[in-house]
Amino acid sequence: MKDKLTNIKLRDWTETRAHSSWQVFKIMAEFVQGFETLAKIGPCISIFGSARTKPGHKYYEMTVEVAKRLAEEGFGIITGGGPGVMEAGNKGAKMAGGRSVGLNIELPFEQHGNQYIDADKSLNFDYFFIRKVMFAKYSQGFIMMPGGWGTMDEFFEVATLIQTRKFTQTPMICMGSDYWKGLIEWMKTTMYEQESYISPGDLDMIKIFDTADEVVSYLHEFYSHNKLQPNF
């Protein structure tokens, strides 16, 4: 019985391994499409946040305003392409006549590209890791709006890349102090002061703001002495 079960599993594993070899070409195709599209767009800001945030909610409207202001400053806006905060970011960019990019992900539950993405700047991905590379490589700033698991994943991915200097030092902004202050305080008192799992300067890279004016002012100051360039 054991040998029979092992043989069945090995046969399944062999078939999976053969499929994985072909999967490489799909992965390459997604990378090539992403690089070719985003390399043409110019300096952008990525906005992350919940797909569940509804129009009229303070964080939805905050996102629209900051995206609009950044687009007026000449930045393209990159979002995950879906509803909620992502839609708000693309809407703000569209209102300002700016470049509006959507990096949509195919999910088992519903997510569709929102109506505010430029037709030639809408990309669909099967793989989260490729999508995150596109966010990271072509963004000259990251704005974290309140969100759930996906937003936290993106938050810590960006923080790790900045901390380890895997790409250039890039503005990382959290908007909505009421939402973020508890997490930042925990990082300070537990991760740093209690356990020393992070260094003193690691928290300095994260800025918390509540208005579009603060964000625009900070980015102006940052790029007055830093280059606008891809991150790696």
Phi, psi and omega in degrees: 000315181297315180297321180297316180296318179298318180297320178296316182293322179293323178295316177299318181295321179296318178295321178295319180297320178295319177297322181298326179297317178291333180299331179304321182292324177293320178298314178300319181296320179294320177298313183297314180299317180295312180298314183294324180285311187284332180297338183273349192276326182096188185303133182225160170242130176269136177241124179247152176167180189291140172284350185266355182286125187266152172306138183097336176292147185300326181283330174296310183292327175297320179293316178304314184294314183290323177295318179299313181297319180291323177295322177296333178279354177105001178275141166283158179244124177250130173229178177284359170086351185266204180277190175069225180301323179299313177301317181299319178296314178294325178296315179299318178298317181295319180300327181269001183072024182268180179280127187238110188249138177233122177254087187278152179239135177285122183234156179293335173256172191293126160212127181230154179298136180281166189285353186260005179278137174299138185302325182271005181233027177253118182239143177244135182236145170269335189247124179300320186293326177290316179303318181291327175299319181295317175302313188289318187291319192255009180260135176260014176179150181234126177248121180258109172271164178303141181192189184254221185303314182298319179295319178295321177301313180292322178302307184285331175298311181295315180301320180294317180295323178289314182299320183272002178057035174285343164218175186301157177296121190230139179302132177235113189238131173255126178252134182103076186299327179300325181282317191270339190298328179293317179295315181295321178295320177297318177301318182291311187277331183256304182296319184264296189291321184275318188245346181057037178279345175231165182267161183305320183282350185296325181282342181294337183284347182258121178252140179244122181227161179239354182226155177296325179302317180296319181295311181298317179298316180295317180293323175301313182295318182297313184274005170286342179224018174228151180281147168272112184202156174304154189280341178195000000 
